[in-house]
Amino acid sequence: MLNLNNPLVIFDLETTGTNTAKDRIVEIALIKILPDGSKEEKHRRINPGIPIPLESSLIHGIYDKDVENEPTFGQVAKSMADFLEGCDLGGFNILQFDIPLLVEEFLRVGIDFDTDKRKLLDAQKIFHMMEKRNLSAAYKFYTGKTLENAHSALADTRATVDVFTEQVAKYENQEVTNLRGQVLGIIKNNMSEIHELINQKMVDLAGRMIFDTDGHEVFNFGKHKGKRVAEILQKEPSFYDWMMKGDFPMDTKKKLTQIRLKNFNNR
């Protein structure tokens, strides 16, 4: 049992997107663990007041029609703040996303949700501190051996050969799924298929543009995130000039130019 001085609320959000300043909550689940070990649960969907992008709905399975009759955050904010009163907060990756977004939602409706006096407990931080995800850890996991001379180029390269070989052997013919359990593909001992599986969403190497679920190139950053590249280049030609003059990788500029030529060369 956890040793608690204050009640601890573990929570998770599903949202319209990942921009803590602009996006909204569409679902929230909270489990309050009391010092005596007893638990209270709250779970509800919330009408965000803005459309839920298809890309987000495909991840969490919540569409506009699912929340059209649900209360807004403002309508449940007071009861939620009361539930969280005097509680520490915990979750997975809450420091980077869930807490900033939750605080934003409270502030939008005039509730000053103060986190300064709360303990913030992020399970992801512990995971990353205790279960390393570097080459040495991968080498140990897949080969059972300790990597000597780590960060020597030759030793690291030899280790990567062993890791990759063991990965293909270990996972061959196994399905790869996303966080919702949707099958993305199957690991094959075939470099073309592995390439397609690993890089299926990326248009450029920096990930500034990706393919959407319909196979169209969309921007993956900034004010046009989630919007089709060709559509923005047509409506806002100056955006192309801005990117070409900006501090973007040459590969990104090359791919952007290719999209521009492909869509507008014959017009």
BAFI-3210 file (N, C-alpha, C; in Angstrom, 3 decimals, decimal comma, padded with zeros to 6 digits):
// residues 267
n [1|2|3|4|5|6|7|8|9|10|11|12|13|14|15|16|17|18|19|20|21|22|23|24|25|26|27|28|29|30|31|32|33|34|35|36|37|38|39|40|41|42|43|44|45|46|47|48|49|50|51|52|53|54|55|56|57|58|59|60|61|62|63|64|65|66|67|68|69|70|71|72|73|74|75|76|77|78|79|80|81|82|83|84|85|86|87|88|89|90|91|92|93|94|95|96|97|98|99|100|101|102|103|104|105|106|107|108|109|110|111|112|113|114|115|116|117|118|119|120|121|122|123|124|125|126|127|128|129|130|131|132|133|134|135|136|137|138|139|140|141|142|143|144|145|146|147|148|149|150|151|152|153|154|155|156|157|158|159|160|161|162|163|164|165|166|167|168|169|170|171|172|173|174|175|176|177|178|179|180|181|182|183|184|185|186|187|188|189|190|191|192|193|194|195|196|197|198|199|200|201|202|203|204|205|206|207|208|209|210|211|212|213|214|215|216|217|218|219|220|221|222|223|224|225|226|227|228|229|230|231|232|233|234|235|236|237|238|239|240|241|242|243|244|245|246|247|248|249|250|251|252|253|254|255|256|257|258|259|260|261|262|263|264|265|266|267]
n.u [000,847|000,466|002,338|000,850|000,481|-001,269|-004,386|-004,135|-004,575|-004,767|-004,761|-006,051|-006,194|-008,167|-008,024|-008,605|-006,324|-002,744|-001,841|-001,337|-002,214|-004,330|-005,932|-008,578|-010,227|-011,741|-012,379|-012,104|-010,548|-010,422|-008,842|-009,046|-006,897|-006,984|-005,375|-005,863|-005,952|-008,284|-010,381|-011,682|-013,526|-013,858|-015,271|-015,771|-017,095|-016,535|-017,885|-016,016|-016,470|-015,332|-014,586|-013,570|-010,580|-010,140|-007,803|-007,240|-009,524|-009,263|-007,300|-008,206|-010,836|-013,094|-015,639|-017,175|-019,979|-020,182|-019,873|-021,603|-023,845|-022,833|-021,688|-020,032|-016,602|-016,637|-019,067|-018,665|-016,476|-016,330|-017,203|-015,242|-012,921|-013,440|-013,328|-010,644|-009,481|-006,994|-005,493|-002,710|-001,216|-001,106|000,083|000,661|003,093|002,174|003,377|004,344|002,101|-000,713|-001,197|-000,507|-002,519|-004,890|-004,776|-004,954|-007,578|-009,058|-008,340|-009,485|-012,143|-012,178|-011,178|-008,641|-006,454|-004,225|-001,039|001,240|001,435|000,991|002,026|003,532|003,398|004,875|004,593|005,857|008,315|009,673|009,734|011,391|013,724|014,426|014,244|016,204|016,486|018,493|021,255|022,944|021,182|019,381|021,086|021,735|019,181|018,427|020,586|021,587|024,052|026,652|027,363|030,488|032,797|030,991|029,719|031,933|032,525|032,876|032,328|029,672|028,477|028,896|027,388|024,836|024,396|024,116|021,867|019,836|019,725|018,903|016,434|014,882|014,846|013,571|011,025|009,926|007,250|005,403|002,625|002,450|001,147|-000,774|-001,365|-004,050|-004,525|-004,812|-003,818|-000,751|001,008|003,150|006,060|008,631|011,305|012,493|013,815|012,617|009,940|010,189|011,172|008,943|007,090|008,214|008,567|006,160|004,479|005,928|006,790|008,937|012,285|012,599|010,106|008,343|006,316|003,715|001,971|-001,557|-004,461|-005,642|-003,631|-002,651|-000,334|000,308|000,807|002,844|003,286|003,115|000,861|-000,594|-000,850|-001,866|-003,256|-003,719|-000,884|-000,784|-003,145|-002,722|-000,519|-001,744|-003,698|-002,246|000,315|002,568|003,447|004,972|007,231|008,104|008,854|010,887|012,808|013,277|014,599|014,763|015,375|017,268|016,241|013,537|012,737|013,205|011,330|008,984|009,044|008,824|006,205|004,839|005,481|004,383|001,649|001,051|002,392|001,342|-000,496]
n.v [-001,191|002,255|004,784|007,383|010,820|012,771|012,638|011,019|011,725|009,957|010,558|010,845|012,261|012,586|014,279|017,069|017,479|018,122|020,567|022,514|025,070|025,591|023,332|021,094|019,288|016,113|013,852|012,635|010,828|009,967|008,684|008,578|007,993|007,263|007,952|005,698|003,672|003,198|003,805|006,176|006,706|008,716|009,428|010,826|012,041|015,025|017,883|019,563|021,978|022,709|021,451|018,003|016,972|014,651|013,134|012,985|011,729|009,200|008,167|008,148|007,342|008,899|010,839|013,790|013,441|011,836|013,414|015,515|015,889|016,049|017,671|020,898|021,765|023,914|023,559|021,427|022,043|023,158|021,071|019,249|020,549|020,613|017,875|017,452|018,948|019,561|017,391|015,447|014,994|012,543|010,522|009,438|010,840|013,333|015,729|016,971|017,251|016,588|017,934|020,721|021,204|020,693|022,681|024,941|024,632|024,995|027,665|029,007|029,061|030,610|029,550|029,343|027,056|025,855|024,433|024,523|023,787|021,139|017,725|016,435|013,651|011,770|008,937|008,252|009,539|008,103|005,630|006,201|006,887|004,556|002,413|002,226|003,480|003,319|002,499|000,717|-000,460|-001,669|-003,487|-005,159|-006,153|-007,544|-009,255|-010,183|-009,558|-007,368|-004,145|-003,231|-000,514|001,543|004,222|004,406|004,628|002,348|000,198|000,795|000,600|-002,100|-003,221|-002,321|-003,704|-006,297|-005,897|-005,126|-007,392|-009,331|-008,241|-008,496|-011,275|-011,961|-010,726|-011,465|-011,969|-011,110|-009,063|-005,495|-003,021|-000,009|002,352|001,990|-000,554|-001,077|-002,687|-002,071|-003,261|-006,032|-007,478|-008,344|-010,301|-008,529|-005,873|-003,771|-003,926|-003,518|-000,923|000,470|000,032|001,302|003,927|004,875|007,085|009,412|012,209|013,957|013,727|015,031|015,058|017,162|017,160|014,849|011,837|011,708|009,802|009,276|009,241|011,675|014,397|016,215|019,094|018,991|020,648|023,841|026,565|025,439|022,787|019,490|020,179|019,898|019,888|020,670|022,104|024,298|025,478|026,355|028,165|029,892|031,031|032,387|031,018|028,923|030,322|031,385|029,074|028,125|030,065|029,850|028,346|025,484|021,963|020,923|018,694|018,797|021,133|020,315|018,199|019,646|021,334|019,427|018,529|020,859|021,242|018,906|019,303|021,769|022,233|021,884|023,826]
n.w [000,000|-000,746|000,910|002,194|002,956|002,184|000,343|-002,828|-006,176|-009,021|-012,416|-015,811|-019,075|-022,035|-025,093|-027,389|-028,790|-028,718|-027,913|-025,271|-024,800|-026,491|-026,951|-025,783|-023,103|-023,545|-022,234|-018,929|-016,355|-012,976|-010,117|-006,775|-004,165|-000,876|002,320|003,937|002,147|000,763|-002,153|-004,514|-007,455|-010,364|-013,479|-016,633|-019,739|-021,669|-023,202|-025,491|-026,721|-029,066|-032,377|-032,558|-033,834|-036,538|-036,477|-033,756|-032,767|-033,890|-032,332|-029,596|-029,848|-029,466|-030,725|-032,188|-032,024|-029,819|-027,606|-027,734|-026,148|-023,653|-020,584|-020,518|-019,706|-017,971|-016,694|-015,003|-013,570|-010,944|-009,193|-009,802|-008,997|-006,271|-005,710|-006,086|-004,142|-001,762|-002,512|-003,688|-006,956|-009,524|-012,284|-015,687|-017,577|-016,816|-016,101|-018,373|-019,969|-019,079|-016,576|-017,189|-019,146|-017,752|-015,779|-017,435|-018,396|-016,033|-015,434|-017,590|-016,915|-014,723|-012,341|-010,068|-010,108|-008,080|-008,170|-006,706|-004,009|-004,041|-004,255|-007,114|-009,024|-011,297|-013,105|-015,443|-015,345|-013,345|-014,601|-016,828|-015,485|-014,169|-015,963|-018,407|-021,754|-023,661|-025,910|-024,552|-022,713|-024,469|-025,719|-023,585|-023,038|-025,406|-026,001|-023,648|-022,715|-021,442|-022,617|-023,603|-023,578|-024,267|-026,236|-027,762|-031,156|-032,847|-031,110|-030,410|-032,921|-033,584|-031,535|-032,220|-034,593|-033,538|-031,872|-033,714|-035,360|-033,499|-032,786|-035,151|-035,352|-032,943|-033,114|-035,513|-037,737|-035,884|-034,888|-035,055|-033,035|-032,386|-029,663|-029,275|-029,939|-032,609|-035,570|-037,044|-038,730|-039,686|-038,358|-040,471|-041,870|-043,759|-045,359|-046,781|-045,987|-043,245|-043,254|-044,348|-042,333|-040,078|-040,918|-041,896|-041,470|-041,765|-043,736|-044,199|-042,899|-040,481|-039,446|-039,731|-041,506|-042,030|-043,049|-043,258|-042,208|-044,615|-046,374|-047,227|-047,314|-044,393|-042,320|-039,394|-037,260|-035,576|-036,497|-038,563|-038,028|-038,671|-040,929|-044,479|-046,543|-049,278|-049,495|-047,783|-049,043|-051,322|-050,424|-048,857|-050,066|-049,173|-046,969|-047,836|-048,788|-046,369|-044,953|-046,607|-046,295|-043,669|-040,620|-041,240|-041,819|-044,717|-045,980|-045,275|-046,622|-049,222|-049,536|-049,154|-051,374|-053,381|-052,951|-053,534|-056,272|-057,309|-056,953|-058,111|-060,461|-062,957|-063,345]
ca.u [000,000|001,222|002,438|000,332|000,070|-002,443|-004,997|-003,450|-005,469|-004,157|-005,743|-005,646|-007,058|-008,210|-008,172|-008,761|-004,997|-001,615|-001,455|-001,927|-002,792|-005,505|-006,788|-009,572|-010,463|-012,961|-012,652|-011,217|-010,734|-009,687|-008,943|-008,507|-006,436|-006,947|-004,291|-006,194|-005,932|-009,548|-010,328|-012,881|-013,326|-014,731|-014,966|-016,822|-016,750|-016,792|-018,035|-014,926|-016,887|-014,684|-014,563|-012,472|-009,948|-010,210|-006,564|-007,354|-010,587|-008,741|-006,448|-008,946|-012,139|-014,177|-015,983|-018,052|-021,315|-020,115|-019,803|-022,468|-024,813|-022,117|-021,472|-018,748|-015,714|-017,102|-020,205|-018,243|-015,200|-016,415|-017,245|-013,946|-011,975|-013,748|-012,831|-009,183|-009,048|-006,112|-004,921|-001,568|-001,620|-000,225|-000,326|001,745|003,421|001,311|004,123|004,502|000,856|-002,019|-001,338|-000,639|-003,809|-005,933|-004,692|-005,497|-009,043|-009,572|-008,144|-010,437|-013,457|-012,034|-010,762|-007,187|-006,090|-002,828|-000,305|002,483|001,449|000,679|003,085|003,239|004,050|004,779|005,088|006,748|009,640|010,277|009,965|012,557|014,906|014,790|014,311|016,887|016,117|019,634|021,814|023,453|020,038|018,868|022,058|021,543|017,860|018,328|021,680|021,927|025,449|026,924|028,096|031,765|033,245|029,851|030,013|032,954|031,753|032,926|031,613|028,244|028,010|028,825|026,254|023,604|024,242|023,576|020,515|018,903|019,592|018,087|015,068|014,190|014,627|012,625|009,681|009,492|005,856|004,525|001,913|002,770|-000,096|-000,654|-001,856|-005,461|-004,606|-004,986|-002,650|-000,036|001,722|003,791|007,515|009,133|012,741|012,515|014,171|011,632|008,737|010,519|011,239|007,587|006,427|008,788|008,518|004,950|003,784|006,790|007,048|010,332|012,997|012,423|008,736|007,571|005,144|003,422|000,797|-002,742|-005,046|-006,029|-002,431|-002,312|000,683|-000,208|001,808|002,892|003,775|002,672|-000,539|-001,264|-000,717|-003,013|-003,853|-003,045|000,173|-001,170|-004,219|-002,124|000,314|-002,632|-004,391|-001,290|001,605|003,676|003,912|006,065|008,407|008,553|009,560|012,114|013,774|013,404|015,610|014,280|016,358|017,226|015,347|012,162|012,510|013,160|010,044|007,954|009,101|008,289|004,741|004,391|005,585|003,439|000,274|000,790|003,284|000,592|-001,608]
ca.v [000,000|003,494|005,542|008,701|011,811|013,412|011,838|011,091|011,502|009,546|010,931|010,822|013,051|012,464|015,674|017,362|017,562|018,155|021,952|022,801|026,413|025,695|022,148|020,943|017,949|015,441|012,788|012,656|009,763|010,265|007,714|009,154|007,000|007,881|007,404|004,380|002,690|003,154|004,524|006,742|006,908|009,582|009,320|011,378|012,729|016,459|018,582|020,537|023,260|022,852|020,153|017,091|016,576|013,220|012,483|012,720|010,735|007,887|007,695|007,818|006,778|009,803|011,720|014,907|012,949|011,165|014,388|016,666|016,063|016,046|019,028|021,544|021,749|024,938|023,070|020,428|022,481|023,369|019,771|018,609|021,227|020,142|016,500|017,511|019,798|018,948|016,144|015,410|014,557|011,571|010,019|009,068|011,993|014,451|016,983|017,573|017,488|016,559|019,006|022,036|021,356|020,766|024,021|025,863|024,502|025,652|029,112|029,537|029,246|031,474|028,843|029,347|025,728|026,006|023,168|024,761|023,112|019,723|016,863|016,000|012,342|011,321|007,565|008,173|009,958|006,961|004,630|006,584|006,880|003,212|001,494|003,003|003,184|003,638|001,347|-000,249|-001,190|-002,521|-004,572|-006,080|-006,779|-008,467|-010,227|-010,677|-009,208|-005,974|-003,448|-002,658|000,643|002,307|005,542|004,256|004,467|000,974|-000,666|001,088|000,081|-003,558|-003,528|-002,072|-004,852|-007,403|-005,547|-005,172|-008,796|-010,007|-007,714|-009,130|-012,686|-012,061|-010,234|-011,835|-012,427|-010,580|-007,842|-004,246|-002,288|001,285|002,346|001,571|-001,943|-001,205|-003,308|-001,207|-004,104|-007,233|-007,492|-009,348|-010,253|-007,903|-004,502|-002,859|-003,939|-002,873|000,519|000,997|-000,038|002,283|005,297|005,011|008,357|010,571|012,717|014,384|013,046|015,769|014,884|018,396|016,785|013,425|011,412|011,482|008,476|009,114|009,248|013,030|015,065|017,272|019,698|018,374|021,644|025,217|026,964|024,619|021,377|018,671|020,642|019,361|020,763|021,228|023,075|025,505|026,105|027,027|029,272|030,797|030,808|032,980|030,060|028,209|031,202|031,489|027,847|028,003|031,010|029,600|027,434|024,123|021,112|020,915|017,615|019,293|022,069|019,530|017,495|020,676|021,758|018,326|018,566|022,061|020,972|017,839|019,780|023,027|022,394|021,868|024,807]
ca.w [000,000|-000,813|002,157|001,828|003,948|001,585|-000,723|-004,120|-007,313|-010,288|-013,435|-017,215|-019,950|-023,494|-025,488|-028,821|-029,391|-027,786|-027,640|-023,958|-024,788|-027,352|-026,990|-024,718|-022,572|-023,980|-021,265|-017,767|-015,370|-011,748|-009,023|-005,540|-003,200|000,440|003,151|004,494|001,063|000,031|-003,425|-005,116|-008,883|-011,145|-014,910|-017,458|-020,974|-021,599|-024,488|-025,510|-027,285|-030,377|-033,061|-032,266|-035,097|-036,839|-036,047|-032,321|-032,577|-034,264|-031,242|-028,369|-030,162|-029,079|-031,833|-031,819|-031,664|-028,521|-026,504|-028,007|-025,060|-022,380|-020,051|-020,798|-018,542|-017,045|-015,923|-014,014|-012,991|-009,498|-008,513|-010,017|-008,108|-004,918|-005,617|-006,066|-003,042|-000,775|-003,028|-004,587|-008,292|-010,142|-013,588|-016,607|-018,420|-016,421|-015,971|-019,692|-020,707|-018,411|-015,588|-017,839|-019,819|-016,722|-015,186|-018,437|-018,415|-014,826|-015,551|-018,587|-016,293|-013,561|-011,128|-009,936|-009,621|-007,678|-008,038|-005,973|-002,719|-004,257|-004,769|-008,474|-009,102|-012,687|-013,236|-016,607|-014,915|-012,653|-015,649|-017,611|-014,629|-013,730|-017,102|-019,429|-023,141|-024,510|-026,614|-023,580|-022,179|-025,547|-025,915|-022,466|-023,164|-026,536|-026,082|-022,326|-022,430|-021,096|-023,669|-023,187|-024,367|-024,794|-026,800|-028,789|-032,393|-033,344|-030,169|-030,546|-034,206|-033,458|-030,660|-032,962|-035,491|-032,740|-031,419|-034,845|-035,762|-032,490|-032,870|-036,277|-035,013|-031,820|-033,412|-036,866|-037,915|-034,849|-035,238|-034,378|-032,813|-031,736|-028,282|-029,258|-030,349|-034,057|-036,185|-037,978|-039,680|-039,151|-038,501|-041,404|-042,128|-045,076|-045,036|-047,362|-045,156|-041,976|-043,539|-044,493|-041,033|-039,161|-041,445|-042,687|-041,278|-041,959|-045,078|-044,145|-041,825|-039,230|-038,977|-039,832|-042,290|-041,943|-043,807|-042,446|-042,386|-046,019|-047,194|-047,657|-046,509|-043,528|-041,456|-038,072|-036,315|-035,735|-036,639|-039,573|-037,670|-039,032|-042,185|-045,656|-047,044|-050,578|-049,271|-047,216|-050,064|-052,275|-049,774|-048,218|-050,739|-048,419|-045,971|-048,499|-048,776|-044,986|-044,596|-047,397|-045,740|-042,241|-040,095|-041,379|-042,491|-046,178|-046,402|-045,144|-047,725|-050,462|-049,592|-049,319|-052,782|-054,179|-052,812|-054,266|-057,703|-057,650|-056,930|-058,805|-061,619|-064,222|-063,283]
c.u [000,887|001,202|002,062|000,070|-001,183|-003,110|-004,243|-004,466|-004,621|-005,176|-005,158|-006,676|-007,037|-008,623|-008,372|-007,417|-003,947|-001,107|-002,129|-002,580|-004,124|-006,458|-007,611|-009,711|-011,768|-013,323|-011,644|-011,578|-009,848|-009,919|-008,267|-008,167|-006,258|-005,844|-004,593|-006,239|-007,224|-009,486|-011,708|-012,590|-014,323|-014,297|-016,115|-016,250|-017,214|-016,912|-016,972|-015,310|-016,219|-014,700|-013,360|-011,847|-009,996|-008,968|-006,611|-008,404|-010,108|-007,844|-007,286|-010,365|-013,328|-014,413|-016,964|-019,411|-021,339|-020,159|-020,772|-023,474|-024,162|-021,927|-020,133|-017,880|-016,176|-018,229|-019,802|-016,997|-015,252|-016,401|-015,908|-012,886|-012,193|-013,189|-011,312|-008,622|-008,186|-005,415|-003,630|-002,027|-000,603|-000,783|000,887|001,937|002,582|002,060|004,225|003,181|-000,380|-002,199|-001,411|-001,997|-004,952|-005,956|-005,264|-007,020|-009,659|-009,466|-009,139|-011,804|-013,333|-011,672|-009,240|-006,758|-004,589|-002,171|000,934|002,565|001,106|001,948|002,638|004,061|003,828|005,414|006,033|008,169|010,376|010,640|011,243|013,841|015,391|014,947|014,888|016,484|017,256|020,186|022,327|022,327|019,455|019,784|021,902|020,239|017,854|019,413|022,030|023,340|025,567|027,766|029,356|032,126|032,081|030,289|031,317|032,212|031,722|032,161|030,101|027,687|027,895|027,632|024,932|023,340|023,600|022,143|019,513|018,668|018,700|016,640|014,282|013,880|013,548|011,195|009,152|008,097|004,928|003,867|002,433|001,474|000,195|-001,268|-003,315|-005,647|-004,833|-003,694|-002,039|000,688|002,312|005,290|007,920|010,641|012,956|012,715|013,185|010,389|009,000|010,584|009,847|006,867|006,909|008,532|007,223|004,257|004,616|006,941|008,508|010,984|012,832|011,009|007,915|006,304|004,963|002,235|-000,380|-003,326|-005,495|-004,825|-002,035|-001,229|000,033|000,942|001,701|003,441|003,044|001,186|-001,305|-001,171|-002,007|-003,683|-003,032|-002,069|-000,250|-002,226|-003,662|-001,261|-000,521|-003,258|-003,427|000,104|002,795|004,231|005,056|007,342|008,984|009,344|010,884|013,208|014,083|014,460|015,067|015,331|016,185|016,282|013,890|011,820|012,402|011,801|008,895|007,894|008,537|006,766|004,172|004,405|004,572|002,013|000,014|001,593|002,524|-000,526|-001,203]
c.v [001,248|004,212|006,993|009,561|012,540|012,434|012,060|010,796|011,178|009,846|010,848|011,594|012,503|013,841|015,829|017,410|017,706|019,562|022,385|024,172|026,471|024,509|021,996|019,477|017,390|014,275|012,885|011,505|010,073|009,154|008,329|008,021|007,700|007,242|006,034|003,287|002,584|004,060|005,042|007,014|007,902|009,486|009,934|011,975|014,176|017,020|019,671|021,900|023,586|021,486|019,310|016,672|015,062|012,494|012,129|011,654|009,328|007,307|007,265|007,317|007,633|010,803|012,800|014,429|012,308|012,140|015,554|016,927|016,031|017,481|019,593|021,454|022,769|024,459|022,061|020,881|022,598|022,027|019,048|019,232|020,782|018,731|016,479|018,326|019,017|017,686|016,391|014,810|013,584|011,124|009,662|010,193|013,214|015,774|017,716|017,962|017,628|017,696|020,382|022,240|021,479|022,151|025,065|025,825|025,182|027,171|029,727|029,804|029,976|030,786|028,780|028,041|025,713|024,637|023,316|023,984|021,627|018,968|016,334|014,754|011,729|009,940|007,419|008,547|008,806|005,874|004,940|006,583|005,462|002,211|002,256|002,542|003,593|002,363|000,290|-001,103|-002,136|-003,722|-005,624|-006,854|-007,861|-009,532|-010,847|-010,342|-007,723|-005,338|-002,807|-001,499|001,399|003,713|005,561|003,927|003,019|000,025|-000,459|000,515|-001,432|-003,972|-003,363|-003,185|-006,014|-007,136|-005,692|-006,614|-009,557|-009,517|-008,404|-010,588|-012,847|-011,745|-010,661|-012,464|-011,999|-009,283|-006,665|-003,457|-000,922|001,204|001,939|000,128|-002,155|-001,711|-002,368|-002,011|-005,299|-007,128|-008,646|-009,212|-009,757|-006,409|-003,494|-002,775|-003,295|-001,364|001,119|001,033|001,063|003,706|005,620|006,363|009,570|010,924|013,155|013,773|013,727|015,633|016,147|018,190|015,273|013,110|011,232|010,117|008,217|009,154|010,616|013,608|016,182|017,830|019,102|019,337|022,963|025,412|026,123|023,129|020,623|019,068|020,140|020,378|021,445|022,314|024,389|026,223|026,845|028,275|030,334|030,585|031,358|032,026|029,219|029,044|031,314|030,250|027,722|028,938|030,718|028,571|026,013|023,278|021,148|019,836|018,055|020,236|021,340|018,846|018,488|021,137|020,677|018,298|019,728|021,819|019,920|018,335|020,983|023,212|022,520|022,866|026,127]
c.w [000,000|000,534|001,861|003,054|003,485|000,622|-002,038|-005,220|-008,552|-011,372|-014,845|-018,025|-021,366|-024,000|-026,989|-029,534|-028,318|-027,490|-026,344|-023,898|-025,528|-027,258|-025,722|-024,302|-023,146|-023,051|-020,128|-016,837|-014,176|-010,737|-007,805|-004,580|-001,859|001,285|003,741|003,419|000,290|-001,200|-003,824|-006,593|-009,458|-012,600|-015,697|-018,728|-020,887|-023,006|-024,552|-026,056|-028,607|-031,043|-032,640|-033,594|-035,292|-036,344|-034,563|-032,048|-032,890|-033,184|-030,041|-028,609|-029,774|-030,205|-031,354|-031,324|-030,272|-027,349|-026,680|-026,895|-023,675|-021,876|-020,511|-019,549|-017,507|-016,164|-014,852|-013,244|-011,475|-008,751|-008,664|-009,110|-006,657|-004,696|-005,471|-004,903|-002,045|-001,235|-003,797|-005,909|-008,869|-011,477|-014,407|-017,610|-018,061|-016,358|-017,297|-020,330|-019,828|-017,411|-016,246|-018,506|-018,813|-016,082|-016,141|-018,442|-017,187|-014,944|-016,526|-017,962|-014,958|-012,268|-011,106|-009,281|-009,345|-007,508|-007,151|-004,664|-002,821|-004,653|-006,132|-008,767|-010,480|-012,834|-014,429|-016,229|-014,221|-013,662|-016,409|-016,766|-014,326|-014,870|-018,290|-020,824|-024,083|-025,140|-025,641|-023,009|-023,227|-025,764|-024,819|-022,618|-024,241|-026,569|-024,735|-021,905|-022,093|-022,191|-023,098|-024,124|-025,009|-025,169|-027,597|-030,074|-032,860|-032,433|-030,284|-031,844|-034,162|-032,602|-031,402|-033,971|-034,736|-032,313|-032,556|-035,293|-034,797|-032,506|-033,972|-035,960|-033,943|-032,234|-034,782|-036,835|-036,784|-035,317|-034,423|-034,248|-032,225|-030,345|-028,165|-029,711|-031,829|-034,683|-037,217|-039,047|-038,974|-039,385|-039,414|-041,528|-043,550|-044,859|-045,610|-046,489|-043,795|-042,156|-043,610|-043,153|-040,106|-039,615|-042,168|-042,541|-041,667|-043,433|-045,171|-042,905|-040,478|-038,664|-038,980|-040,660|-042,178|-042,844|-042,857|-042,776|-043,817|-046,959|-047,718|-046,734|-045,700|-042,705|-040,051|-037,023|-036,557|-035,963|-037,641|-039,269|-037,970|-040,331|-043,367|-046,234|-048,335|-050,417|-048,727|-048,248|-051,099|-051,658|-049,243|-048,826|-049,961|-047,370|-046,537|-048,449|-047,368|-044,576|-045,349|-046,876|-044,268|-041,895|-040,059|-042,078|-044,010|-046,690|-046,333|-046,287|-049,061|-050,615|-049,786|-050,766|-053,689|-054,128|-053,616|-055,766|-058,151|-057,778|-057,807|-060,091|-062,916|-064,250|-063,901]
res [m|l|n|l|n|n|p|l|v|i|f|d|l|e|t|t|g|t|n|t|a|k|d|r|i|v|e|i|a|l|i|k|i|l|p|d|g|s|k|e|e|k|h|r|r|i|n|p|g|i|p|i|p|l|e|s|s|l|i|h|g|i|y|d|k|d|v|e|n|e|p|t|f|g|q|v|a|k|s|m|a|d|f|l|e|g|c|d|l|g|g|f|n|i|l|q|f|d|i|p|l|l|v|e|e|f|l|r|v|g|i|d|f|d|t|d|k|r|k|l|l|d|a|q|k|i|f|h|m|m|e|k|r|n|l|s|a|a|y|k|f|y|t|g|k|t|l|e|n|a|h|s|a|l|a|d|t|r|a|t|v|d|v|f|t|e|q|v|a|k|y|e|n|q|e|v|t|n|l|r|g|q|v|l|g|i|i|k|n|n|m|s|e|i|h|e|l|i|n|q|k|m|v|d|l|a|g|r|m|i|f|d|t|d|g|h|e|v|f|n|f|g|k|h|k|g|k|r|v|a|e|i|l|q|k|e|p|s|f|y|d|w|m|m|k|g|d|f|p|m|d|t|k|k|k|l|t|q|i|r|l|k|n|f|n|n|r]
***
